[in-house]
Amino acid sequence: YIDDIFMTTNLSFDEINTRLIEANQQDENIRLTHTISSKVEYLDVLVENDNGQLKTSVYHKLA
């Protein structure tokens, strides 16, 4: 079963990776995969980091 999550943070790239590695070691039955980016399509929304401001717009997948 796959659940998707979305998060924002002011942590550095290295701090994010360290925390995700630690989280993956908490339970052998739970595996986290991740993508770190300045923009993401999540559900029907495009979220972009524009110089520290989060901007959103409606996102439509190409058919």
FILUM-256894 format. One record per residue: residue number from 1; residue in three letters; y, z negated, x negated of N, C-alpha, C, O in turn. Coordinates in Angstrom, 2 decimals. Layout:
<recs>
<rec><pos>NUM</pos><code>ALA</code><n_north>Y</n_north><n_up>Z</n_up><n_east>X</n_east><ca_north>Y</ca_north><ca_up>Z</ca_up><ca_east>X</ca_east><c_north>Y</c_north><c_up>Z</c_up><c_east>X</c_east><o_north>Y</o_north><o_up>Z</o_up><o_east>X</o_east></rec>
...
</recs>
This chain:
<recs>
<rec><pos>1</pos><code>TYR</code><n_north>-1.18</n_north><n_up>0.00</n_up><n_east>-0.84</n_east><ca_north>0.00</ca_north><ca_up>0.00</ca_up><ca_east>0.00</ca_east><c_north>1.23</c_north><c_up>0.00</c_up><c_east>-0.88</c_east><o_north>1.28</o_north><o_up>-0.74</o_up><o_east>-1.86</o_east></rec>
<rec><pos>2</pos><code>ILE</code><n_north>2.22</n_north><n_up>0.81</n_up><n_east>-0.56</n_east><ca_north>3.42</ca_north><ca_up>0.93</ca_up><ca_east>-1.37</ca_east><c_north>4.63</c_north><c_up>0.51</c_up><c_east>-0.55</c_east><o_north>4.84</o_north><o_up>1.00</o_up><o_east>0.57</o_east></rec>
<rec><pos>3</pos><code>ASP</code><n_north>5.42</n_north><n_up>-0.39</n_up><n_east>-1.11</n_east><ca_north>6.71</ca_north><ca_up>-0.76</ca_up><ca_east>-0.54</ca_east><c_north>7.79</c_north><c_up>-0.33</c_up><c_east>-1.52</c_east><o_north>7.63</o_north><o_up>-0.48</o_up><o_east>-2.73</o_east></rec>
<rec><pos>4</pos><code>ASP</code><n_north>8.87</n_north><n_up>0.21</n_up><n_east>-1.00</n_east><ca_north>9.99</ca_north><ca_up>0.60</ca_up><ca_east>-1.84</ca_east><c_north>11.08</c_north><c_up>-0.45</c_up><c_east>-1.72</c_east><o_north>11.33</o_north><o_up>-0.98</o_up><o_east>-0.64</o_east></rec>
<rec><pos>5</pos><code>ILE</code><n_north>11.73</n_north><n_up>-0.74</n_up><n_east>-2.83</n_east><ca_north>12.89</ca_north><ca_up>-1.62</ca_up><ca_east>-2.81</ca_east><c_north>14.02</c_north><c_up>-0.93</c_up><c_east>-3.56</c_east><o_north>13.81</o_north><o_up>-0.02</o_up><o_east>-4.35</o_east></rec>
<rec><pos>6</pos><code>PHE</code><n_north>15.22</n_north><n_up>-1.39</n_up><n_east>-3.29</n_east><ca_north>16.41</ca_north><ca_up>-0.87</ca_up><ca_east>-3.93</ca_east><c_north>17.25</c_north><c_up>-2.07</c_up><c_east>-4.32</c_east><o_north>17.40</o_north><o_up>-3.01</o_up><o_east>-3.54</o_east></rec>
<rec><pos>7</pos><code>MET</code><n_north>17.81</n_north><n_up>-2.05</n_up><n_east>-5.53</n_east><ca_north>18.66</ca_north><ca_up>-3.16</ca_up><ca_east>-5.95</ca_east><c_north>19.78</c_north><c_up>-2.65</c_up><c_east>-6.84</c_east><o_north>19.66</o_north><o_up>-1.60</o_up><o_east>-7.47</o_east></rec>
<rec><pos>8</pos><code>THR</code><n_north>20.85</n_north><n_up>-3.41</n_up><n_east>-6.88</n_east><ca_north>21.93</ca_north><ca_up>-3.15</ca_up><ca_east>-7.84</ca_east><c_north>22.11</c_north><c_up>-4.41</c_up><c_east>-8.66</c_east><o_north>21.80</o_north><o_up>-5.51</o_up><o_east>-8.21</o_east></rec>
<rec><pos>9</pos><code>THR</code><n_north>22.61</n_north><n_up>-4.24</n_up><n_east>-9.87</n_east><ca_north>22.82</ca_north><ca_up>-5.39</ca_up><ca_east>-10.75</ca_east><c_north>23.84</c_north><c_up>-5.03</c_up><c_east>-11.82</c_east><o_north>24.08</o_north><o_up>-3.86</o_up><o_east>-12.10</o_east></rec>
<rec><pos>10</pos><code>ASN</code><n_north>24.42</n_north><n_up>-6.05</n_up><n_east>-12.39</n_east><ca_north>25.32</ca_north><ca_up>-5.86</ca_up><ca_east>-13.53</ca_east><c_north>24.62</c_north><c_up>-6.17</c_up><c_east>-14.85</c_east><o_north>25.26</o_north><o_up>-6.22</o_up><o_east>-15.90</o_east></rec>
<rec><pos>11</pos><code>LEU</code><n_north>23.30</n_north><n_up>-6.38</n_up><n_east>-14.80</n_east><ca_north>22.55</ca_north><ca_up>-6.64</ca_up><ca_east>-16.03</ca_east><c_north>22.51</c_north><c_up>-5.39</c_up><c_east>-16.89</c_east><o_north>22.65</o_north><o_up>-4.27</o_up><o_east>-16.39</o_east></rec>
<rec><pos>12</pos><code>SER</code><n_north>22.31</n_north><n_up>-5.58</n_up><n_east>-18.18</n_east><ca_north>22.17</ca_north><ca_up>-4.44</ca_up><ca_east>-19.08</ca_east><c_north>20.81</c_north><c_up>-3.78</c_up><c_east>-18.87</c_east><o_north>19.92</o_north><o_up>-4.36</o_up><o_east>-18.25</o_east></rec>
<rec><pos>13</pos><code>PHE</code><n_north>20.67</n_north><n_up>-2.57</n_up><n_east>-19.38</n_east><ca_north>19.41</ca_north><ca_up>-1.85</ca_up><ca_east>-19.29</ca_east><c_north>18.27</c_north><c_up>-2.68</c_up><c_east>-19.88</c_east><o_north>17.20</o_north><o_up>-2.78</o_up><o_east>-19.27</o_east></rec>
<rec><pos>14</pos><code>ASP</code><n_north>18.49</n_north><n_up>-3.28</n_up><n_east>-21.05</n_east><ca_north>17.45</ca_north><ca_up>-4.10</ca_up><ca_east>-21.70</ca_east><c_north>17.10</c_north><c_up>-5.33</c_up><c_east>-20.88</c_east><o_north>15.93</o_north><o_up>-5.70</o_up><o_east>-20.78</o_east></rec>
<rec><pos>15</pos><code>GLU</code><n_north>18.10</n_north><n_up>-5.98</n_up><n_east>-20.27</n_east><ca_north>17.83</ca_north><ca_up>-7.16</ca_up><ca_east>-19.45</ca_east><c_north>17.03</c_north><c_up>-6.79</c_up><c_east>-18.20</c_east><o_north>16.13</o_north><o_up>-7.53</o_up><o_east>-17.79</o_east></rec>
<rec><pos>16</pos><code>ILE</code><n_north>17.35</n_north><n_up>-5.66</n_up><n_east>-17.61</n_east><ca_north>16.60</ca_north><ca_up>-5.20</ca_up><ca_east>-16.44</ca_east><c_north>15.14</c_north><c_up>-4.96</c_up><c_east>-16.82</c_east><o_north>14.23</o_north><o_up>-5.44</o_up><o_east>-16.14</o_east></rec>
<rec><pos>17</pos><code>ASN</code><n_north>14.92</n_north><n_up>-4.23</n_up><n_east>-17.91</n_east><ca_north>13.55</ca_north><ca_up>-3.96</ca_up><ca_east>-18.35</ca_east><c_north>12.78</c_north><c_up>-5.23</c_up><c_east>-18.65</c_east><o_north>11.62</o_north><o_up>-5.35</o_up><o_east>-18.28</o_east></rec>
<rec><pos>18</pos><code>THR</code><n_north>13.42</n_north><n_up>-6.19</n_up><n_east>-19.31</n_east><ca_north>12.77</ca_north><ca_up>-7.47</ca_up><ca_east>-19.62</ca_east><c_north>12.34</c_north><c_up>-8.17</c_up><c_east>-18.34</c_east><o_north>11.22</o_north><o_up>-8.67</o_up><o_east>-18.25</o_east></rec>
<rec><pos>19</pos><code>ARG</code><n_north>13.22</n_north><n_up>-8.23</n_up><n_east>-17.37</n_east><ca_north>12.90</ca_north><ca_up>-8.91</ca_up><ca_east>-16.10</ca_east><c_north>11.79</c_north><c_up>-8.19</c_up><c_east>-15.34</c_east><o_north>10.95</o_north><o_up>-8.83</o_up><o_east>-14.72</o_east></rec>
<rec><pos>20</pos><code>LEU</code><n_north>11.79</n_north><n_up>-6.87</n_up><n_east>-15.37</n_east><ca_north>10.73</ca_north><ca_up>-6.13</ca_up><ca_east>-14.69</ca_east><c_north>9.39</c_north><c_up>-6.32</c_up><c_east>-15.38</c_east><o_north>8.36</o_north><o_up>-6.41</o_up><o_east>-14.71</o_east></rec>
<rec><pos>21</pos><code>ILE</code><n_north>9.38</n_north><n_up>-6.37</n_up><n_east>-16.69</n_east><ca_north>8.14</ca_north><ca_up>-6.65</ca_up><ca_east>-17.43</ca_east><c_north>7.62</c_north><c_up>-8.04</c_up><c_east>-17.06</c_east><o_north>6.43</o_north><o_up>-8.21</o_up><o_east>-16.82</o_east></rec>
<rec><pos>22</pos><code>GLU</code><n_north>8.51</n_north><n_up>-9.02</n_up><n_east>-17.03</n_east><ca_north>8.11</ca_north><ca_up>-10.38</ca_up><ca_east>-16.65</ca_east><c_north>7.57</c_north><c_up>-10.41</c_up><c_east>-15.22</c_east><o_north>6.57</o_north><o_up>-11.08</o_up><o_east>-14.95</o_east></rec>
<rec><pos>23</pos><code>ALA</code><n_north>8.21</n_north><n_up>-9.70</n_up><n_east>-14.31</n_east><ca_north>7.76</ca_north><ca_up>-9.66</ca_up><ca_east>-12.92</ca_east><c_north>6.37</c_north><c_up>-9.04</c_up><c_east>-12.82</c_east><o_north>5.55</o_north><o_up>-9.48</o_up><o_east>-12.01</o_east></rec>
<rec><pos>24</pos><code>ASN</code><n_north>6.09</n_north><n_up>-8.02</n_up><n_east>-13.62</n_east><ca_north>4.78</ca_north><ca_up>-7.37</ca_up><ca_east>-13.60</ca_east><c_north>3.68</c_north><c_up>-8.28</c_up><c_east>-14.12</c_east><o_north>2.50</o_north><o_up>-8.03</o_up><o_east>-13.84</o_east></rec>
<rec><pos>25</pos><code>GLN</code><n_north>4.02</n_north><n_up>-9.31</n_up><n_east>-14.85</n_east><ca_north>3.02</ca_north><ca_up>-10.22</ca_up><ca_east>-15.40</ca_east><c_north>2.73</c_north><c_up>-11.39</c_up><c_east>-14.47</c_east><o_north>1.87</o_north><o_up>-12.22</o_up><o_east>-14.79</o_east></rec>
<rec><pos>26</pos><code>GLN</code><n_north>3.41</n_north><n_up>-11.49</n_up><n_east>-13.35</n_east><ca_north>3.25</ca_north><ca_up>-12.62</ca_up><ca_east>-12.44</ca_east><c_north>1.95</c_north><c_up>-12.58</c_up><c_east>-11.64</c_east><o_north>1.35</o_north><o_up>-13.62</o_up><o_east>-11.38</o_east></rec>
<rec><pos>27</pos><code>ASP</code><n_north>1.52</n_north><n_up>-11.40</n_up><n_east>-11.24</n_east><ca_north>0.34</ca_north><ca_up>-11.28</ca_up><ca_east>-10.39</ca_east><c_north>-0.37</c_north><c_up>-9.97</c_up><c_east>-10.73</c_east><o_north>0.23</o_north><o_up>-8.90</o_up><o_east>-10.62</o_east></rec>
<rec><pos>28</pos><code>GLU</code><n_north>-1.62</n_north><n_up>-10.05</n_up><n_east>-11.14</n_east><ca_north>-2.34</ca_north><ca_up>-8.84</ca_up><ca_east>-11.56</ca_east><c_north>-2.59</c_north><c_up>-7.88</c_up><c_east>-10.41</c_east><o_north>-2.92</o_north><o_up>-6.72</o_up><o_east>-10.65</o_east></rec>
<rec><pos>29</pos><code>ASN</code><n_north>-2.45</n_north><n_up>-8.34</n_up><n_east>-9.16</n_east><ca_north>-2.66</ca_north><ca_up>-7.48</ca_up><ca_east>-8.00</ca_east><c_north>-1.41</c_north><c_up>-6.72</c_up><c_east>-7.58</c_east><o_north>-1.46</o_north><o_up>-5.85</o_up><o_east>-6.71</o_east></rec>
<rec><pos>30</pos><code>ILE</code><n_north>-0.29</n_north><n_up>-7.04</n_up><n_east>-8.20</n_east><ca_north>0.98</ca_north><ca_up>-6.39</ca_up><ca_east>-7.86</ca_east><c_north>1.49</c_north><c_up>-5.65</c_up><c_east>-9.08</c_east><o_north>1.66</o_north><o_up>-6.24</o_up><o_east>-10.14</o_east></rec>
<rec><pos>31</pos><code>ARG</code><n_north>1.74</n_north><n_up>-4.37</n_up><n_east>-8.92</n_east><ca_north>2.27</ca_north><ca_up>-3.54</ca_up><ca_east>-10.00</ca_east><c_north>3.60</c_north><c_up>-2.96</c_up><c_east>-9.56</c_east><o_north>3.71</o_north><o_up>-2.35</o_up><o_east>-8.50</o_east></rec>
<rec><pos>32</pos><code>LEU</code><n_north>4.60</n_north><n_up>-3.15</n_up><n_east>-10.38</n_east><ca_north>5.91</ca_north><ca_up>-2.60</ca_up><ca_east>-10.12</ca_east><c_north>6.15</c_north><c_up>-1.39</c_up><c_east>-11.01</c_east><o_north>5.94</o_north><o_up>-1.44</o_up><o_east>-12.22</o_east></rec>
<rec><pos>33</pos><code>THR</code><n_north>6.58</n_north><n_up>-0.31</n_up><n_east>-10.41</n_east><ca_north>7.07</ca_north><ca_up>0.82</ca_up><ca_east>-11.18</ca_east><c_north>8.56</c_north><c_up>0.91</c_up><c_east>-10.87</c_east><o_north>9.00</o_north><o_up>0.48</o_up><o_east>-9.81</o_east></rec>
<rec><pos>34</pos><code>HIS</code><n_north>9.32</n_north><n_up>1.46</n_up><n_east>-11.79</n_east><ca_north>10.76</ca_north><ca_up>1.47</ca_up><ca_east>-11.57</ca_east><c_north>11.43</c_north><c_up>2.69</c_up><c_east>-12.17</c_east><o_north>10.92</o_north><o_up>3.35</o_up><o_east>-13.08</o_east></rec>
<rec><pos>35</pos><code>THR</code><n_north>12.58</n_north><n_up>2.96</n_up><n_east>-11.62</n_east><ca_north>13.47</ca_north><ca_up>3.99</ca_up><ca_east>-12.13</ca_east><c_north>14.86</c_north><c_up>3.38</c_up><c_east>-12.21</c_east><o_north>15.33</o_north><o_up>2.76</o_up><o_east>-11.26</o_east></rec>
<rec><pos>36</pos><code>ILE</code><n_north>15.50</n_north><n_up>3.55</n_up><n_east>-13.35</n_east><ca_north>16.86</ca_north><ca_up>3.03</ca_up><ca_east>-13.53</ca_east><c_north>17.79</c_north><c_up>4.23</c_up><c_east>-13.62</c_east><o_north>17.60</o_north><o_up>5.13</o_up><o_east>-14.44</o_east></rec>
<rec><pos>37</pos><code>SER</code><n_north>18.81</n_north><n_up>4.23</n_up><n_east>-12.75</n_east><ca_north>19.69</ca_north><ca_up>5.38</ca_up><ca_east>-12.68</ca_east><c_north>21.05</c_north><c_up>4.96</c_up><c_east>-12.14</c_east><o_north>21.19</o_north><o_up>3.88</o_up><o_east>-11.57</o_east></rec>
<rec><pos>38</pos><code>SER</code><n_north>22.05</n_north><n_up>5.81</n_up><n_east>-12.33</n_east><ca_north>23.37</ca_north><ca_up>5.54</ca_up><ca_east>-11.77</ca_east><c_north>23.50</c_north><c_up>6.06</c_up><c_east>-10.34</c_east><o_north>24.51</o_north><o_up>5.83</o_up><o_east>-9.67</o_east></rec>
<rec><pos>39</pos><code>LYS</code><n_north>22.47</n_north><n_up>6.76</n_up><n_east>-9.87</n_east><ca_north>22.45</ca_north><ca_up>7.17</ca_up><ca_east>-8.47</ca_east><c_north>21.01</c_north><c_up>7.23</c_up><c_east>-7.99</c_east><o_north>20.09</o_north><o_up>7.45</o_up><o_east>-8.76</o_east></rec>
<rec><pos>40</pos><code>VAL</code><n_north>20.85</n_north><n_up>7.01</n_up><n_east>-6.68</n_east><ca_north>19.50</ca_north><ca_up>6.99</ca_up><ca_east>-6.12</ca_east><c_north>19.56</c_north><c_up>7.47</c_up><c_east>-4.67</c_east><o_north>20.49</o_north><o_up>7.16</o_up><o_east>-3.93</o_east></rec>
<rec><pos>41</pos><code>GLU</code><n_north>18.54</n_north><n_up>8.23</n_up><n_east>-4.28</n_east><ca_north>18.36</ca_north><ca_up>8.58</ca_up><ca_east>-2.87</ca_east><c_north>17.38</c_north><c_up>7.57</c_up><c_east>-2.30</c_east><o_north>16.24</o_north><o_up>7.49</o_up><o_east>-2.74</o_east></rec>
<rec><pos>42</pos><code>TYR</code><n_north>17.82</n_north><n_up>6.79</n_up><n_east>-1.34</n_east><ca_north>16.98</ca_north><ca_up>5.75</ca_up><ca_east>-0.75</ca_east><c_north>17.09</c_north><c_up>5.86</c_up><c_east>0.76</c_east><o_north>18.17</o_north><o_up>5.77</o_up><o_east>1.33</o_east></rec>
<rec><pos>43</pos><code>LEU</code><n_north>15.92</n_north><n_up>6.06</n_up><n_east>1.39</n_east><ca_north>15.88</ca_north><ca_up>6.34</ca_up><ca_east>2.82</ca_east><c_north>16.76</c_north><c_up>7.56</c_up><c_east>3.07</c_east><o_north>16.50</o_north><o_up>8.61</o_up><o_east>2.48</o_east></rec>
<rec><pos>44</pos><code>ASP</code><n_north>17.77</n_north><n_up>7.47</n_up><n_east>3.89</n_east><ca_north>18.63</ca_north><ca_up>8.63</ca_up><ca_east>4.17</ca_east><c_north>20.02</c_north><c_up>8.46</c_up><c_east>3.58</c_east><o_north>20.99</o_north><o_up>9.01</o_up><o_east>4.09</o_east></rec>
<rec><pos>45</pos><code>VAL</code><n_north>20.10</n_north><n_up>7.70</n_up><n_east>2.48</n_east><ca_north>21.40</ca_north><ca_up>7.41</ca_up><ca_east>1.87</ca_east><c_north>21.37</c_north><c_up>7.75</c_up><c_east>0.38</c_east><o_north>20.39</o_north><o_up>7.45</o_up><o_east>-0.31</o_east></rec>
<rec><pos>46</pos><code>LEU</code><n_north>22.43</n_north><n_up>8.37</n_up><n_east>-0.09</n_east><ca_north>22.63</ca_north><ca_up>8.56</ca_up><ca_east>-1.53</ca_east><c_north>23.60</c_north><c_up>7.48</c_up><c_east>-1.97</c_east><o_north>24.71</o_north><o_up>7.39</o_up><o_east>-1.44</o_east></rec>
<rec><pos>47</pos><code>VAL</code><n_north>23.19</n_north><n_up>6.65</n_up><n_east>-2.92</n_east><ca_north>24.05</ca_north><ca_up>5.59</ca_up><ca_east>-3.46</ca_east><c_north>24.35</c_north><c_up>5.95</c_up><c_east>-4.91</c_east><o_north>23.44</o_north><o_up>6.18</o_up><o_east>-5.70</o_east></rec>
<rec><pos>48</pos><code>GLU</code><n_north>25.65</n_north><n_up>5.99</n_up><n_east>-5.24</n_east><ca_north>26.07</ca_north><ca_up>6.35</ca_up><ca_east>-6.59</ca_east><c_north>26.98</c_north><c_up>5.27</c_up><c_east>-7.17</c_east><o_north>27.81</o_north><o_up>4.71</o_up><o_east>-6.46</o_east></rec>
<rec><pos>49</pos><code>ASN</code><n_north>26.81</n_north><n_up>5.00</n_up><n_east>-8.46</n_east><ca_north>27.72</ca_north><ca_up>4.12</ca_up><ca_east>-9.18</ca_east><c_north>28.80</c_north><c_up>5.02</c_up><c_east>-9.80</c_east><o_north>28.53</o_north><o_up>5.79</o_up><o_east>-10.71</o_east></rec>
<rec><pos>50</pos><code>ASP</code><n_north>30.00</n_north><n_up>4.90</n_up><n_east>-9.29</n_east><ca_north>31.12</ca_north><ca_up>5.69</ca_up><ca_east>-9.77</ca_east><c_north>32.10</c_north><c_up>4.76</c_up><c_east>-10.49</c_east><o_north>33.00</o_north><o_up>4.19</o_up><o_east>-9.87</o_east></rec>
<rec><pos>51</pos><code>ASN</code><n_north>31.90</n_north><n_up>4.62</n_up><n_east>-11.81</n_east><ca_north>32.74</ca_north><ca_up>3.73</ca_up><ca_east>-12.62</ca_east><c_north>32.79</c_north><c_up>2.31</c_up><c_east>-12.06</c_east><o_north>33.86</o_north><o_up>1.71</o_up><o_east>-11.98</o_east></rec>
<rec><pos>52</pos><code>GLY</code><n_north>31.63</n_north><n_up>1.78</n_up><n_east>-11.69</n_east><ca_north>31.54</ca_north><ca_up>0.40</ca_up><ca_east>-11.22</ca_east><c_north>31.69</c_north><c_up>0.23</c_up><c_east>-9.72</c_east><o_north>31.50</o_north><o_up>-0.87</o_up><o_east>-9.21</o_east></rec>
<rec><pos>53</pos><code>GLN</code><n_north>32.03</n_north><n_up>1.29</n_up><n_east>-9.00</n_east><ca_north>32.12</ca_north><ca_up>1.22</ca_up><ca_east>-7.55</ca_east><c_north>30.93</c_north><c_up>1.93</c_up><c_east>-6.94</c_east><o_north>30.61</o_north><o_up>3.06</o_up><o_east>-7.33</o_east></rec>
<rec><pos>54</pos><code>LEU</code><n_north>30.28</n_north><n_up>1.28</n_up><n_east>-5.98</n_east><ca_north>29.16</ca_north><ca_up>1.92</ca_up><ca_east>-5.30</ca_east><c_north>29.70</c_north><c_up>2.79</c_up><c_east>-4.18</c_east><o_north>30.47</o_north><o_up>2.33</o_up><o_east>-3.34</o_east></rec>
<rec><pos>55</pos><code>LYS</code><n_north>29.29</n_north><n_up>4.03</n_up><n_east>-4.18</n_east><ca_north>29.69</ca_north><ca_up>4.97</ca_up><ca_east>-3.14</ca_east><c_north>28.44</c_north><c_up>5.45</c_up><c_east>-2.43</c_east><o_north>27.41</o_north><o_up>5.70</o_up><o_east>-3.06</o_east></rec>
<rec><pos>56</pos><code>THR</code><n_north>28.54</n_north><n_up>5.59</n_up><n_east>-1.13</n_east><ca_north>27.39</ca_north><ca_up>6.02</ca_up><ca_east>-0.34</ca_east><c_north>27.72</c_north><c_up>7.28</c_up><c_east>0.44</c_east><o_north>28.87</o_north><o_up>7.53</o_up><o_east>0.80</o_east></rec>
<rec><pos>57</pos><code>SER</code><n_north>26.69</n_north><n_up>8.06</n_up><n_east>0.69</n_east><ca_north>26.82</ca_north><ca_up>9.23</ca_up><ca_east>1.55</ca_east><c_north>25.46</c_north><c_up>9.49</c_up><c_east>2.20</c_east><o_north>24.43</o_north><o_up>9.02</o_up><o_east>1.72</o_east></rec>
<rec><pos>58</pos><code>VAL</code><n_north>25.49</n_north><n_up>10.22</n_up><n_east>3.28</n_east><ca_north>24.25</ca_north><ca_up>10.56</ca_up><ca_east>3.97</ca_east><c_north>23.48</c_north><c_up>11.54</c_up><c_east>3.09</c_east><o_north>24.05</o_north><o_up>12.48</o_up><o_east>2.55</o_east></rec>
<rec><pos>59</pos><code>TYR</code><n_north>22.19</n_north><n_up>11.30</n_up><n_east>2.96</n_east><ca_north>21.32</ca_north><ca_up>12.14</ca_up><ca_east>2.13</ca_east><c_north>20.30</c_north><c_up>12.83</c_up><c_east>3.01</c_east><o_north>19.63</o_north><o_up>12.18</o_up><o_east>3.82</o_east></rec>
<rec><pos>60</pos><code>HIS</code><n_north>20.18</n_north><n_up>14.14</n_up><n_east>2.86</n_east><ca_north>19.18</ca_north><ca_up>14.92</ca_up><ca_east>3.60</ca_east><c_north>18.23</c_north><c_up>15.55</c_up><c_east>2.59</c_east><o_north>18.66</o_north><o_up>16.26</o_up><o_east>1.68</o_east></rec>
<rec><pos>61</pos><code>LYS</code><n_north>16.94</n_north><n_up>15.28</n_up><n_east>2.75</n_east><ca_north>15.95</ca_north><ca_up>15.91</ca_up><ca_east>1.88</ca_east><c_north>15.89</c_north><c_up>17.40</c_up><c_east>2.20</c_east><o_north>15.99</o_north><o_up>17.80</o_up><o_east>3.35</o_east></rec>
<rec><pos>62</pos><code>LEU</code><n_north>15.71</n_north><n_up>18.20</n_up><n_east>1.15</n_east><ca_north>15.55</ca_north><ca_up>19.63</ca_up><ca_east>1.36</ca_east><c_north>14.19</c_north><c_up>19.90</c_up><c_east>1.99</c_east><o_north>13.18</o_north><o_up>19.35</o_up><o_east>1.57</o_east></rec>
<rec><pos>63</pos><code>ALA</code><n_north>14.19</n_north><n_up>20.75</n_up><n_east>3.00</n_east><ca_north>12.94</ca_north><ca_up>21.05</ca_up><ca_east>3.69</ca_east><c_north>12.23</c_north><c_up>22.21</c_up><c_east>3.06</c_east><o_north>11.15</o_north><o_up>22.60</o_up><o_east>3.51</o_east></rec>
</recs>
